[in-house]
Amino acid sequence: MSKNPVVPYILIFALGIGLIFFMSMYGIDQQKEIADADGEATEEGKKDDEGASAEFDAEAVAQQKCIGCHGGDLEGAVGPSLHGEDKDPKELHEIIKNGKGGMPPGLIPDENIDAMVDYILTLK
């Protein structure tokens, strides 16, 4: 009687599928915990008197969302340089809010646009 060589592969496949299933269930539980933690964080980051989020860090947001197009030092790459004293605050506000060229609108929440404009105007 000869042994069937397919049986070990079927067992390994079944074990792999079971492992994937249980790991995904574990991930769903962690996703709920992360969502709960994010909910608590957003309540802590309430707006201050000026309307901007108290936790908004324009420099950190620029490093996360702007360097891809404006370069690591924000002096220009695919997008234009953000440095310079000749920038018009109203124009910057409109560009950040509505986008322009390849820049999509809505990268920065409306209540934080003024803080981002102020940060950009400090770049030299």
Buried (B, 14 or more C-beta within 10 A) or exposed (E): EEEEEEEEEEEEEEEEEEEEEEEEEEEEEEEEEEEEEEEEEEEEEEEEEEEBBEEBEBEEBBEEEBBEBBBEEBEEBEBBBBBEEEBEEEEBBBBBBEEBEEBEEEBBEEBBBBBBBEBBBEBE
